[in-house]
C-alpha cells in the first residue's frame, strides 16, 4: 500500500489509484469507531479544523464535523452571513486570518469552481474541497467508491451508470475520475442539454436511453436535478424529465437482480427517484450517509494525523 503524501484534497483527478485505495482501506478501519458506545479516538487531539461553507449543506457539513470530533479534533463552523465576508472581506483574506489563528485545516464549500485551489495556493493549512461549483466533490466520490466496494466486493470491471444532470454535477466529475482509476466501466446518461461537450474524452460512454443503461449496470448512480445552477432553460419541464429519466420500479424490471442504486442527496422524490425505489431493496442511500463519516475520518487522518500529511 502506498504512503500518503498529499497536503490538500482538492479533487480525485489529483489522486492515484493507490492513494484512493489507501483512503478506502483507512476508512474501513475507522468505520468501526462509529459503532462504539464512546464514538471517539484520540488520533487528531489538539488539531483545529474550520468548516467554511458558502453553500447550504446537511450531509457533508455534519459528516465532516462528526468525523473531526470522533478523531478528537476541535471544530469551528463559520457562516459567511455572520462573518467578515458579509462586510466585503475576500475569501483569501478570511483564509489568511484563520491561518493566523494557527488552524490546521480548512474544509471549504463554494458555488464557484476553483476556490479551494486558490486557498491551497496561498495558505499553509491543509485545504479540503467539500464541493466547488460544478468542478469536484472528492469526498462524496470516495464514500461512493467505499460503498460500492462494501456492497459488491470490488470496483474493477463493474458497469456503473451515472444518470441525470451531468453538466452541473461535481459529484459526477469526481466519480468519473475515481471509478475510471479503479477500473470500472462508466456510462453517463441524461438529456443532451445536460451532457457536457467532450465528456467522452474522460473515457466514458454516453447514452440517452435510461432503459438500456439500467439493463447493463451493476451500479446506478442517480444525480439530483440541480435547478439552482441552471440559468437557462435546459429542460421543457421537470415533469417531462421525471418521465424519461426518473428511476422507478417499472424501469427496474429488467435490471440485474443485485443492482445497487445510489444517490448523493438531497433526493427530489418523484423526480430523480420514486419513493419506492429510494426506500427499496436496491437502495444504499443511507449506507452512503453512514460511510461518509468513516471516509471523512480517513481523509482528515491522512492529511493531519500522519507524518507525510503535515
KEDREN-956468 format. One record per atom (N, C-alpha, C): x, y, z; residue in one letter. Coordinates in steps of 0.2 Angstrom, whole numbers, plus 5000, padded with zeros to 4 digits. Layout:
N
XYZA...
//
This chain:
310
500449945000X500050005000X500450065000X500350114996X500750174995X500650225002X501150265003X501050315008X500750375006X500450415010X500050475009X500550535009X500550565004X501050625003X500650695002X500050695001X499650754999X499550795005X499650865004X499450915009X498750935009X498450935003X497750955002X497350904999X496750904999X496250864995X495850914991X496050924985X495650964980X495150924975X495350864973X494950834969X495250764968X494850714965X495050644963X495450644957X495450694953X495850704947X496650704949X496750734955X497450734958X497650674961X497250624962X497450564966X497650504962X498050464964X498250404960X497750344963X497750294959X497350234961X497650214968X498250214969X498550194976X498350234981X498250304980X498050344985X497350334987X496950324982X496250314983X496150244987X496450194985X496450134989X496650144996X497150184997X497350205004X496850235008X496450285005X495850315009X495350265010X495250215006X494650165007X494850125012X495450095012X495750055017X495750085024X495950145024X495950185031X495250195033X494750215029X494050225031X493750155034X493950105031X493750035033X493850025040X494450045042X494750035049X494350085054X494150145051X493850195055X493050185056X492750145052X492050135052X491850105058X492250065061X492050035067X491950085073X492350135073X492350185078X491650215080X491250225074X490550255075X490050205078X490250135079X489850085082X489950085089X490450115092X490650105099X490150155103X490150135110X489750175114X490050245115X490750245115X491150305115X491450315108X491150355104X491250365097X491850415096X492450395099X493050445099X493650405099X494150435095X494850405096X495250475096X495850465099X496250525100X496750545094X496650525088X497050525083X497250605081X496750645082X496950715080X496850765086X496950735092X496850785098X497350845097X497150905098X497550965098X497550995091X497250965086X497150995079X496551035079X496551085075X495951135074X495751135067X495151125066X494851115059X494251165058X494351205053X493751255052X493351235046X492651235047X492251225042X491951285039X492151305033X491951365029X491551355023X490851355025X490351335019X489951395017X490051405010X489751465007X489051435004X488951375004X488351345001X487951305007X487351295006X486951255011X487151185011X487151155016X487351085017X487151055023X486850995023X486650955028X487150895029X487150855024X487550795025X488350805025X488650845021X489350855020X489550895026X489250945028X489450985034X489450945040X488850915042X488850875048X489250815048X489350785042X489850725042X490550745043X490750795040X491450825042X491550845049X491050875052X491050895059X491050835063X490650785062X490650725066X491350685065X491550685059X492250655058X492750685062X492850745062X493350785066X493250775073X492650775076X492550765083X492750695085X492550645081X492650575083X493450565082X493850605079X494550605079X494850645085X494450675089X494650725094X494850785092X494750815086X494950875084X494450925086X494650995087X494251045088X493951075082X493351095082X493051115075X492751185077X492751225071X492451295071X492051295065X491451315066X490951325060X490951405059X491051425052X491051495050X490451495045X489951545046X489451555041X489651625038X489751625032X489851685028X489351745030X488751735031X488251785033X488451815040X488751785044X488951815051X489651825052X490051825046X490751835046X490951905043X491551915043X491851975040X491751975032X491651915029X491451915022X490851955020X490351955025X489751995023X489852065023X490452085026X490652155026X491152175020X491252125016X491652135010X492352105010X492552075015X493252045016X493251985010X493851985007X493951925002X493951865005X493851805001X493951745004X494651725006X495151755002X495851745003X496051775010X495751835011X495951875017X495651835023X495051805022X494751765028X495151705029X495451675024X495851615025X496551635028X496751695026X497451715030X497351735037X496751765039X496651775046X496551715050X496151665047X496051605050X496751565051X497151565046X497851535047X498251575052X498151635053X498551675058X498351655065X497751615066X497551595072X497751515073X498251495068X498551435069X498051375068X497551375064X497151325062X497551275058X497351205058X497751155054X497451145048X496751145047X496451135041X495851175040X495651195033X495051225032X494651185027X494051165029X493651125024X493151185021X493151185014X492851245011X492351215006X491751245005X491251235000X491051294997X491051304991X490951364987X490551354981X490151404979X489751394972X490251404966X490851434967X491251454962X491851394961X491951374955X492451324954X493151354955X493551324959X494251344960X494451384966X493951394970X494051424977X494551384981X494451324982X494951284986X495651284983X495651284977X496351294974X496651354976X496351414975X496551474977X496851474984X496451454989X496651444996X497251404997X497251344993X497851294993X498451334991X498451374986X499051404983X499351464988X498951484992X499151544996X499151535004X498951475006X498951455013X499351395015X499651395021X499951335023X499551285026X498951305029X498451255032X498251205026X498051145028X497851095023X497151115021X496951115015X496351135012X495951075009X495351065011X494951005009X494351035005X494251014999X493751034995X493050994997X492651034999X491951005001X491451014995X491651034989X491251044984X491351114981X491651124975X491751184972X491351194965X490851234965X490451244959X490251184956X490451174949X490251114945X490951074944X491451084948X492151054947X492150984950X492250984957X492350924960X492050924967X491950864970X491750844976X492050784978X492750784980X493050724981X492850674986X492650704992X492550654997X491850624996X491350654992X490750614990X490950564986X491350574981X491550514977X491950464980X492350474985X492750424989X492250384993X491750414996X491250375000X490850334995X490650354989X490350314984X490750254983X491350264981X491850214980X491850164985X491850184992X491950144998X491250104998X490650134997X490050094997X489950044992X490250064986X490150014980X490649954982X491249964984X491649904986X491349864992X491049904997X490749865003X490149825000X489749844996X489149814994X489349754989X489749764984X489949724978X490549684979X491049704983X491649674984X492249694980X492049734975X492549764970X492349824967X492749854963X492549914959X492849894952X493349864951X493649854944X493149804940X493049824934X492649784930X491949794930X491649834935X490949844936X490749894931X490049884929X489749934924X489349984929X489550054928X489250104933X488950154928X488250164929X487850214925X487750274930X487950334927X487850394931X487350434927X486750444930X486150464927X485950534930X485750584925X485550644927X485850704924X485950754928X486250824927X486950814927X487250784922X487950784922X488350844921X488050894917X488350954916X488550994922X488050994927X488151044933X488451004939X488550934938X488750894944X489450884945X489650914951X490350904953X490450834956X489850804958X489850734960X490050684955X489750704949X489850654943X490550664941X490850724941X491550734939X492050694943X491950704950X492350664954X492350594954X491650564953X491550494952X491850464946X491850504941X492150484934X492850474935X493250524938X493950514939X494050454943X493750444949X493850394954X493650324951X493050314948X492850254945X493350234939X493550274935X493950254930X494650234932X494950274937X495550254940X495550184944X494950164946X494850104950X494650044945X494650064938X494550004934X493749994932X493350034934X492650024932X492450054925X491950024922X491650054915X491150104917X491150164914X490650214916X490250234910X489650234911X489150264906X488750324909X488850384906X488450434908X487750444904X487250454907X486550454904X486150514906X485850554901X485450614903X485250644897X484850704897X484650744891X485350774888X485250774882X485850804878X486050874880X485550914883X485650984885X486050984892X486050924895X486350924902X486950874902X487250874896X487850824895X488450874892X488950874896X489550924894X489850904888X490050954884X490350934877X491050904879X491150854875X491850824875X491850774881X491350754885X491350714891X491650644889X491650624882X491850564880X492650554881X492950614881X493650614882X493950594889X493450594894X493550564900X493550494901X493450454895X493450384895X492750354896X492250394896X491550364897X491150364891X490650314891X490150314886X489550354887X489250384882X488750424883X488050394880X487550394884X486850374882X486350414884X485850414880X485250454882X484650404883X484750344883X484250294884X484350254891X483950284896X483950254903X483850184903X483350154900X483250084900X483750044898X484150064893X484750024891X485250024896X485350084899X485950094904X485750044910X485150044912X484850004918X485049934917X484949904911X484949834909X485749814910X486149854909X486849834909X487249854915X486949894920X487349924925X487349874932X487949874935X487949844941X487749894947X487949964945X487850014950X487450074946X486950094948X486650154945X486650214950X487050264948X487150324952X486750374949X486150394953X485750444951X485850514954X485850564950X486050634952X485450674953X485550724957X485050774959X484950824953X484350844951X484250894946X484450964949X484950994947X485251054950X484951114947X484251124948X483951184946X484251254948X484551254954X484851314956X485451334952X485751294948X486351304944X486151324937X485551314935X485351324928X485051394927X485451434924X485251504922X484851504916X484851454912X484451454905X484051394906X483551384901X483051334901X483451274898X483651224902X483951164899X483451104898X482851114901X482351064901X481651094899X481251064895X480551084894X480151094901X480251044905X479951044912X480250984916X480150994922X480350944927X479950884926X479350894925X478850834924X479150784918X479350824913X479550784907X480250744909X480650784912X481250754914X481150684918X480650694923X480550634928X480250574924X479850594919X479550544915X480050504911X480550534908X481050504904X481650474908X481950514913X482550504916X482450484923X481850494926X481750474933X481750394934X482050374939X482050294940X481550274945X481150234942X480550204946X480550124946X480150094949X480050024950X479949994943X479550024939X479449994932X480049994928X480450044928X481050044924X481549994927X481549974933X482049924936X481849854935X481349844931X481049774930X481649734926X482049764922X482549724918X483249744921X483249764927X483949774930X484249714933X484849714934X485149654937X484849644944X484849584946X484549564952X484849594958X485549614958X485949634963X486149704962X485749744957X485949814956X485949854962X486449904962X486549944968X486250014965X485850044969X485550114967X485850164972X486150214970X486450264974X486250334972X486250384977X486050454976X486450494981X486850554979X487250584984X486850634988X486150644987X485750684991X485850754990X485350804991X484750784993X484350754988X483850714989X483450674984X482850714983X482650734976X482050754974X481550694973X481150674978X480750614977X480250634971X480150584967X479650594962X479950624955X480550644956X480950674950X481450634948X482050624952X482550584950X482450504952X482150494958X481950434960X481250434963X480850374962X480250374965X480350354972X479850364977X479950344984X480050274985X479750234981X479850164982X480550134980X480850174975X481550154974X482050184979X481950244981X482350274986X482350234992X481850204994X481750165000X481750094999X481850074993X481850004991X482449964993X482449894991X482949844992X483549864989X483549894983X484249914979X484549974982X484250014986X484450074988X485050074993X485550104992X486050114998X486250185000X485650224999X485750295000X485950315007X485650275012X485850285019X486450255021X486650205017X487350175018X487850225016X487750265011X488150315009X488250365014X487750385017X487750435023X488250415028X488050355030X488450315036X489250315034X489350295028X490050285026X490450355025X490050405024X490350475023X490750495029X490550475035X490950495041X491550455041X491550385040X492150355040X492650375035X492450395029X492850415023X493150485025X492750525028X493050595030X493450585036X493350545040X493850525046X494550505043X494450465038X495150435035X495450495031X495050535028X495350595024X495750645029X495350665034X495650705039X496350675043X496250615044X496850575047X497450575043X497350555036X497850555032X498250625031X497850675031X498050745029X498450775036X498150755041X498350795048X498650745053X498550685052X498750635058X499350595056X499650605050X500250565048X500850615047X501350585047X501950625046X502050655039X501850615034X501850635027X501350685026X500750695030X500250735028X500350805031X500850815035X501050885038X501550915035X
//
